[in-house]
Amino acid sequence: MYFMYPYFGFTEGGDTTFVVEGSTMKFGYGALTEVGEEALGFGMKRVAVFTDPVVARLSPVATVLQSLRAAGLDPALYDEVVVEPTDASFQAAARFAVEGRFDGFVSVGGGSVMDTCKAANLYSTYPDDFMAYINAPLGGGKLVPGPLKPHIACPTTFGTASESTGLAICDFVKLEVKAGISSKRLKPSIGILDPTNLYTLHPNVVAANGFDVLSHAIESFTARPFTKRPKPARPGLRPLSQGANPYGDIACIEGIRIAGRYIVAAVTNLSDKAAREPLMFASMLAGVGFGNSGCHLPHGMSYAISGLVKDFRMEGYPPNQVMVPHGFSVIVNSPAAFRFTGPACPDRHLRAAAALGADVRDVPPEEAGKVLAERLVQMMKACGVPNGISGVGYGPDDIPALTDRAFQQKRLIDNGPRSLDGAQLADLFRDALRYW
């Protein structure tokens, strides 16, 4: 591997193997009308359809329900999913799934809906104490015991790529932190991506999702190589987030290029519907990439941004819900994080910057992280993204609490290409306060 890709040179005690976890996808206009046939193919009869109260009133849910009924199936609608789900909302969804005795699941909505459906599938198939499956150190980190019931994931947004990953994330409200479950068994059986679902999205939703795509892909492309992660005692303990690897690289760099080309047009020109289809495809690619490689610092920092939110609301999202949309909670950290990680793998940061359209000719390696950060900031300004963490309600006095919460995200922090301590993490939050 070293001779093909020097970044993946073997290290003493490091892993020597990476796993390709493929995702089954169906992509195209009108693809939602085929959900019923897909469900039949998985042997479903009694189907739980998960969505949130807003999406429940929109055409994608009606299309899915009609398709399931036309196939002779018996769908039961659960429309109480919470946007930016909590531990309580995960447990409520799990109770619905247990009581319904379903043999299959369909999720129709954004990442919150798909993640909630994954959790409901898990806890109804293998009941246990809620904290048992939650990633350590917050939870027990118990391995999912076996295969779950079939799950057809139908995203109505893009960005989280939850249809292609084995992650389910929620907000632990009392602890003021986000965490979740990570297992390849959580990955949906198939993702059905219909670009027409994006036509009515608010520009802020497009921006949040689009920048989530970009950060996913850049983080995964610049993650520590899989050969620097300790070799597991046995194959079954190899983590879902393996670190950067040649397979993930291919999807990530193309996802960066496509999203970088279309995101500004998709956010700023509502009539340009053609710009939204490529973003959904880029999201699919980024999902393949980070589903195998894993994210790092911007996402680790984002969980603190989401968990400690004070009074921030964003137009285009539920008006009565205090929240920082996930994509914004990530991207407000990304320029600061990439400035920090640049020295660890400058070539990769420069390749990412070039894929975003930056001129990287004659840029010295020590400037790689800065060039990537500057290009991201240009795009953030063009799309009206909040100006750093101060743009979502945080100030210097909040940095100790943010640092404490973010430092708990060991799975993500350890996946970065450069190690750091608590003082350095606090410096990153200071750097992220404002970019312009």
Order of alpha helices (4+ residues) and beta strands (2+ residues): beta-alpha-beta-alpha-beta-alpha-beta-alpha-beta-beta-beta-beta-alpha-alpha-alpha-alpha-alpha-alpha-alpha-alpha-alpha-alpha-alpha
